[in-house]
Amino acid sequence: MLAPGHRLALRCGRVWLLLLLLLGCGLAPEAGSLLNCPPRCLCASNIISCSKLGLGIIPTQLPRFTAILDLSHNNLTRLRADWTPARLPHLHSLLLSHNALGFISTEAFCHVPHLRYLDLSSNSLKALEEFLFSQLQELEVLLLYNNQIAQMDRSAFDDMARLQKLYLSQNQISRFPVELVKDRAKLPDLALLDLSANKIKGLPVMALKGLPAWMKNGLYLHSNPLNCDCGLYELFAHWHARQLSSVVDFREELVCSLPQAKRSVSVFTLNRHDSLNCSEFKEHMLEAYLGDTVTIDCDTKVRGATTREWVTPTNGRFPEESTNSTMTVLGNGSLQIRPIRVEDMGTYTCYAVSQAFNETLYVDVMVHNFTQHGPHDTLNTAYTTLVGCILSVILVLIYLYLTPCRCCCRSNEKLAAPPEDSINSSMLSTTPNHNPEAGGRKGSLSHLAASGPMQGQNGKVKPHSTPEQAARRAQKAHRKVSDPDSVSSVFSDTPIVV
């Protein structure tokens, strides 16, 4: 049995033998990492840990092969462009959390172009300048939570097409950065955006409704002083019905402030009578018209689902049993029906399968048994209505200005014809004549000519006489008519025009 000293010497010999073998195999750079490790730091292969050392500056002599660099829990205040004089082409993870960083140069990441993980949480950052992270085109995870960020330039995250997770919680952000989610080309792979515990009061509800479910699933908005309204209730009620993690996991922390009240309530109580009395949320039905082309989205919260299978209301399966020529499954997994028929109405089921988990979605489709007006029909209807209105106006003008008026025409005719030119006018006129005898005979004959109400000059109607007066005038007229001389005298005084 060997003594303890001999056993220790044997172990040391074995270590040196291993180092010699490594050198003989051409692995000298890895062995050199033990020699190039910064002072007071811990090094393990390509991992450099300088955490909790109270450092005020970053060590300058970092090995070129460094892949993970941990500088957390120190006293760093500035990250300059020359924090590492040499390029670190293999560095993919940089940890700078729990420092006092208040300034980061826009050229600070020039020498680390392949960085994929950057932790800047729990620092003193107050603003994100323009194009601050634009050089990190391969970055996938960025942690900025627990800072004092109040301002973010809209271009701070430009050219970060591979960014998947962005943590901005526990800051002083008061504006929802809609540019991060609305323009899908800017951050196409962004699946998690944490904006919880900030100062956001209003949300772009319509823009958030249009996001795919897989992004809504990672959009965290809890613990913000949101203003209560029914649009906010409908938004989160829909997310809760879809069982999205961002709402289900933090249901109790989704609160808002009631208008004209100094208290916060749960967003999911806004449908109560003692609150805003918002309408109860119901899943909307997809409506279509006969003959339309309808695309049903399989809006799953499983991002990058490898398989999407549809089951129709008649239990037909697509794309396996694609016997129906009117239905096809598109490249993004959506089901297209062209043209849609009344018998296509019902509930469609989408099965999404991924490596993480599976999800089943149900979409109700209603088909109206008539076609919807196309753009040409709408134009023709508007043109017809306009022409009808114009014709109506023309007819009204014709009626007002071209239709003859009886009263005006009669008055003009009577004014144009003198009373002496017509026997009728002399018979109907009550104006005294120069011959008193003729006047009396004319007055008697006039009672025979007009038995109704009498008209005087200018068309004025004389009032009716009493029965006694009418009887006396009738007797006198009868006696005068029976006298041939009276009748002849009437016609002799009146000139006849041939």
Disulfide bonds with the S-S distance in Angstrom:
Cys37-Cys43 1.84
Cys41-Cys50 2.00
Cys228-Cys256 1.95
Cys230-Cys278 2.13
Cys298-Cys350 1.82
